[in-house]
Structures are given as C-alpha cells and as structure tokens.
Amino acid sequence: MHKFLSFNHFITPELIQILFFILVIADFISAIGAGFSVGGFWGFIIAVAYLVLAVILSRVFCELLIVVFKINENLAALREDKGI
C-alpha cells in the first residue's frame, strides 16, 4: 500500500496490459459485427482482415503508451546519475 500512496511506482504500465486485452475483446466483437453486416463469404474475409488490423493497431497504441513511461524512467535515471 505504501508504493501506491507514494507515487514512486507507476501502476499505469500494468493497467495498459489490461487495456490491451479489453481492446482485443472489443476488436473481436467489432469484427463479428462487421462480418455480419456484410454477410456471406466477403463478410468473413472482412471480419478476419478487420480483426487482424484492429489487434495490430491496438498493440501499437499500447506499446506507444508504454514507451512514454520508459522514456520517463530513463530520464529519471539520467537525472539521478547527474545529480540534478
């Protein structure tokens, strides 16, 4: 509990992993909806393509968020090394 109240440890990177799984579930539901809206063979092809692209974009989005936190950690380490 002390780590939670001190704000020295970020909980957001762990939350980003949870966000990714929520986004994948939402992508799956959206892909099913897109497939049923078109219907037939082309609906299946569109749903698969949509699912693949949406999951990739969700992953890239989450990785970009994590990169921001990694940059912050590296800047903090540099600040400590230089005594600033």
N, CA and C atoms as a LAMMPS dump frame, in Angstrom:
ITEM: TIMESTEP
0
ITEM: NUMBER OF ATOMS
252
ITEM: BOX BOUNDS ff ff ff
-5.0000000000000000e+02 5.0000000000000000e+02
-5.0000000000000000e+02 5.0000000000000000e+02
-5.0000000000000000e+02 5.0000000000000000e+02
ITEM: ATOMS id mol type element x y z
1 1 1 N 0.823 -1.199 0
2 1 2 C 0 0 0
3 1 3 C 0.86 1.253 0
4 2 1 N 2.062 1.145 0.595
5 2 2 C 2.943 2.305 0.647
6 2 3 C 3.372 2.735 -0.752
7 3 1 N 3.66 1.77 -1.646
8 3 2 C 4.036 2.106 -3.016
9 3 3 C 2.898 2.829 -3.724
10 4 1 N 1.694 2.416 -3.439
11 4 2 C 0.534 3.013 -4.098
12 4 3 C 0.366 4.47 -3.694
13 5 1 N 0.613 4.783 -2.441
14 5 2 C 0.406 6.144 -1.954
15 5 3 C 1.594 7.063 -2.198
16 6 1 N 2.776 6.516 -2.443
17 6 2 C 3.963 7.359 -2.579
18 6 3 C 4.156 7.911 -3.998
19 7 1 N 3.497 7.359 -4.987
20 7 2 C 3.619 7.771 -6.386
21 7 3 C 5.039 7.619 -6.92
22 8 1 N 5.853 6.761 -6.317
23 8 2 C 7.18 6.465 -6.83
24 8 3 C 7.154 5.313 -7.821
25 9 1 N 6.072 4.579 -7.839
26 9 2 C 5.926 3.428 -8.733
27 9 3 C 4.677 3.649 -9.577
28 10 1 N 4.833 3.538 -10.903
29 10 2 C 3.696 3.732 -11.79
30 10 3 C 2.882 2.451 -11.89
31 11 1 N 1.573 2.589 -11.766
32 11 2 C 0.7 1.438 -11.967
33 11 3 C 0.152 1.416 -13.39
34 12 1 N 0.345 2.509 -14.113
35 12 2 C -0.224 2.602 -15.451
36 12 3 C 0.33 1.551 -16.414
37 13 1 N 1.635 1.218 -16.4
38 13 2 C 2.08 0.16 -17.325
39 13 3 C 1.342 -1.166 -17.123
40 14 1 N 1.028 -1.501 -15.887
41 14 2 C 0.242 -2.726 -15.663
42 14 3 C -1.186 -2.549 -16.163
43 15 1 N -1.721 -1.345 -15.998
44 15 2 C -3.076 -1.089 -16.481
45 15 3 C -3.134 -1.098 -18.005
46 16 1 N -2.035 -0.732 -18.658
47 16 2 C -2.003 -0.741 -20.12
48 16 3 C -2.123 -2.169 -20.643
49 17 1 N -1.558 -3.134 -19.942
50 17 2 C -1.702 -4.532 -20.355
51 17 3 C -3.156 -4.97 -20.257
52 18 1 N -3.828 -4.554 -19.211
53 18 2 C -5.252 -4.862 -19.064
54 18 3 C -6.046 -4.167 -20.163
55 19 1 N -5.688 -2.91 -20.455
56 19 2 C -6.346 -2.164 -21.527
57 19 3 C -6.196 -2.892 -22.859
58 20 1 N -5.016 -3.472 -23.114
59 20 2 C -4.81 -4.197 -24.371
60 20 3 C -5.78 -5.367 -24.498
61 21 1 N -5.953 -6.135 -23.433
62 21 2 C -6.873 -7.274 -23.51
63 21 3 C -8.319 -6.81 -23.68
64 22 1 N -8.678 -5.698 -23.07
65 22 2 C -10.018 -5.141 -23.269
66 22 3 C -10.192 -4.704 -24.72
67 23 1 N -9.163 -4.075 -25.286
68 23 2 C -9.223 -3.651 -26.684
69 23 3 C -9.324 -4.842 -27.628
70 24 1 N -8.628 -5.939 -27.329
71 24 2 C -8.705 -7.127 -28.18
72 24 3 C -10.117 -7.713 -28.149
73 25 1 N -10.72 -7.744 -26.988
74 25 2 C -12.105 -8.234 -26.885
75 25 3 C -13.038 -7.332 -27.678
76 26 1 N -12.856 -6.006 -27.554
77 26 2 C -13.686 -5.061 -28.315
78 26 3 C -13.437 -5.215 -29.815
79 27 1 N -12.183 -5.447 -30.202
80 27 2 C -11.87 -5.672 -31.62
81 27 3 C -12.57 -6.92 -32.142
82 28 1 N -12.575 -7.97 -31.337
83 28 2 C -13.229 -9.217 -31.737
84 28 3 C -14.732 -9.013 -31.936
85 29 1 N -15.359 -8.317 -31.003
86 29 2 C -16.801 -8.058 -31.109
87 29 3 C -17.093 -7.186 -32.324
88 30 1 N -16.243 -6.174 -32.553
89 30 2 C -16.436 -5.299 -33.717
90 30 3 C -16.249 -6.064 -35.02
91 31 1 N -15.289 -6.965 -35.05
92 31 2 C -15.05 -7.76 -36.261
93 31 3 C -16.246 -8.657 -36.558
94 32 1 N -16.819 -9.234 -35.524
95 32 2 C -18.017 -10.059 -35.731
96 32 3 C -19.153 -9.213 -36.285
97 33 1 N -19.322 -8.015 -35.71
98 33 2 C -20.359 -7.11 -36.211
99 33 3 C -20.125 -6.7 -37.649
100 34 1 N -18.872 -6.413 -37.997
101 34 2 C -18.556 -6.031 -39.373
102 34 3 C -18.813 -7.203 -40.322
103 35 1 N -18.482 -8.406 -39.892
104 35 2 C -18.711 -9.581 -40.729
105 35 3 C -20.188 -9.847 -40.962
106 36 1 N -20.988 -9.693 -39.908
107 36 2 C -22.426 -9.936 -40.058
108 36 3 C -23.108 -8.83 -40.86
109 37 1 N -22.576 -7.619 -40.808
110 37 2 C -23.205 -6.539 -41.558
111 37 3 C -23.046 -6.73 -43.066
112 38 1 N -21.945 -7.349 -43.481
113 38 2 C -21.735 -7.604 -44.899
114 38 3 C -22.346 -8.957 -45.27
115 39 1 N -22.088 -9.954 -44.453
116 39 2 C -22.655 -11.279 -44.669
117 39 3 C -21.905 -12.101 -45.701
118 40 1 N -22.105 -13.395 -45.621
119 40 2 C -21.532 -14.309 -46.601
120 40 3 C -20.024 -14.444 -46.502
121 41 1 N -19.451 -14.903 -47.605
122 41 2 C -18.011 -15.136 -47.668
123 41 3 C -17.231 -13.841 -47.5
124 42 1 N -17.673 -12.77 -48.174
125 42 2 C -16.964 -11.497 -48.067
126 42 3 C -17.065 -10.915 -46.672
127 43 1 N -18.141 -11.17 -46.003
128 43 2 C -18.263 -10.731 -44.613
129 43 3 C -17.24 -11.403 -43.722
130 44 1 N -17.006 -12.693 -43.981
131 44 2 C -15.989 -13.419 -43.217
132 44 3 C -14.598 -12.864 -43.496
133 45 1 N -14.296 -12.612 -44.77
134 45 2 C -12.99 -12.062 -45.148
135 45 3 C -12.792 -10.681 -44.522
136 46 1 N -13.811 -9.853 -44.58
137 46 2 C -13.726 -8.509 -43.987
138 46 3 C -13.545 -8.605 -42.485
139 47 1 N -14.257 -9.522 -41.838
140 47 2 C -14.148 -9.673 -40.382
141 47 3 C -12.741 -10.109 -39.979
142 48 1 N -12.162 -11.039 -40.7
143 48 2 C -10.803 -11.506 -40.379
144 48 3 C -9.797 -10.384 -40.597
145 49 1 N -9.909 -9.693 -41.735
146 49 2 C -8.99 -8.59 -42.025
147 49 3 C -9.134 -7.487 -40.987
148 50 1 N -10.366 -7.161 -40.627
149 50 2 C -10.622 -6.134 -39.614
150 50 3 C -10.016 -6.547 -38.276
151 51 1 N -10.202 -7.793 -37.904
152 51 2 C -9.684 -8.27 -36.622
153 51 3 C -8.161 -8.191 -36.585
154 52 1 N -7.511 -8.63 -37.638
155 52 2 C -6.044 -8.603 -37.679
156 52 3 C -5.541 -7.166 -37.578
157 53 1 N -6.092 -6.274 -38.394
158 53 2 C -5.646 -4.882 -38.369
159 53 3 C -5.954 -4.2 -37.044
160 54 1 N -7.12 -4.447 -36.494
161 54 2 C -7.501 -3.809 -35.242
162 54 3 C -6.627 -4.269 -34.085
163 55 1 N -6.297 -5.542 -34.029
164 55 2 C -5.438 -6.044 -32.958
165 55 3 C -4.033 -5.471 -33.093
166 56 1 N -3.53 -5.383 -34.325
167 56 2 C -2.204 -4.8 -34.532
168 56 3 C -2.2 -3.337 -34.1
169 57 1 N -3.207 -2.583 -34.497
170 57 2 C -3.27 -1.174 -34.114
171 57 3 C -3.444 -1.001 -32.604
172 58 1 N -4.206 -1.875 -31.979
173 58 2 C -4.358 -1.816 -30.528
174 58 3 C -3.03 -2.077 -29.836
175 59 1 N -2.277 -3.035 -30.353
176 59 2 C -0.964 -3.351 -29.786
177 59 3 C 0 -2.17 -29.934
178 60 1 N 0.014 -1.557 -31.119
179 60 2 C 0.892 -0.411 -31.362
180 60 3 C 0.527 0.743 -30.434
181 61 1 N -0.759 0.995 -30.273
182 61 2 C -1.203 2.06 -29.37
183 61 3 C -0.725 1.816 -27.948
184 62 1 N -0.899 0.603 -27.457
185 62 2 C -0.47 0.278 -26.096
186 62 3 C 1.052 0.341 -25.96
187 63 1 N 1.774 -0.092 -26.984
188 63 2 C 3.23 -0.01 -26.928
189 63 3 C 3.708 1.439 -26.905
190 64 1 N 3.035 2.314 -27.64
191 64 2 C 3.397 3.73 -27.609
192 64 3 C 3.191 4.32 -26.216
193 65 1 N 2.132 3.918 -25.557
194 65 2 C 1.915 4.392 -24.186
195 65 3 C 3.022 3.903 -23.259
196 66 1 N 3.425 2.656 -23.423
197 66 2 C 4.49 2.112 -22.577
198 66 3 C 5.819 2.803 -22.868
199 67 1 N 6.068 3.153 -24.142
200 67 2 C 7.298 3.851 -24.498
201 67 3 C 7.393 5.183 -23.761
202 68 1 N 6.286 5.87 -23.619
203 68 2 C 6.296 7.142 -22.892
204 68 3 C 6.75 6.923 -21.456
205 69 1 N 6.294 5.879 -20.824
206 69 2 C 6.7 5.601 -19.448
207 69 3 C 8.162 5.154 -19.375
208 70 1 N 8.627 4.404 -20.365
209 70 2 C 10.037 4.004 -20.39
210 70 3 C 10.941 5.225 -20.556
211 71 1 N 10.528 6.171 -21.399
212 71 2 C 11.296 7.398 -21.566
213 71 3 C 11.376 8.144 -20.243
214 72 1 N 10.263 8.205 -19.539
215 72 2 C 10.251 8.872 -18.236
216 72 3 C 11.193 8.188 -17.247
217 73 1 N 11.189 6.861 -17.225
218 73 2 C 12.084 6.128 -16.325
219 73 3 C 13.546 6.377 -16.671
220 74 1 N 13.863 6.385 -17.969
221 74 2 C 15.24 6.629 -18.387
222 74 3 C 15.68 8.051 -18.068
223 75 1 N 14.79 9.014 -18.234
224 75 2 C 15.132 10.39 -17.881
225 75 3 C 15.343 10.536 -16.38
226 76 1 N 14.544 9.837 -15.591
227 76 2 C 14.73 9.878 -14.141
228 76 3 C 16.067 9.262 -13.752
229 77 1 N 16.458 8.167 -14.421
230 77 2 C 17.745 7.534 -14.132
231 77 3 C 18.892 8.464 -14.516
232 78 1 N 18.778 9.14 -15.638
233 78 2 C 19.805 10.091 -16.054
234 78 3 C 19.906 11.249 -15.052
235 79 1 N 18.772 11.707 -14.583
236 79 2 C 18.745 12.799 -13.613
237 79 3 C 19.434 12.39 -12.329
238 80 1 N 19.22 11.157 -11.88
239 80 2 C 19.862 10.657 -10.661
240 80 3 C 21.371 10.503 -10.858
241 81 1 N 21.784 10.052 -12.053
242 81 2 C 23.21 9.874 -12.331
243 81 3 C 23.954 11.198 -12.344
244 82 1 N 23.309 12.216 -12.852
245 82 2 C 23.964 13.524 -12.952
246 82 3 C 23.776 14.35 -11.687
247 83 1 N 22.967 13.895 -10.763
248 83 2 C 22.746 14.61 -9.516
249 83 3 C 21.917 15.867 -9.654
250 84 1 N 21.032 15.872 -10.628
251 84 2 C 20.166 17.036 -10.845
252 84 3 C 18.924 16.923 -9.988
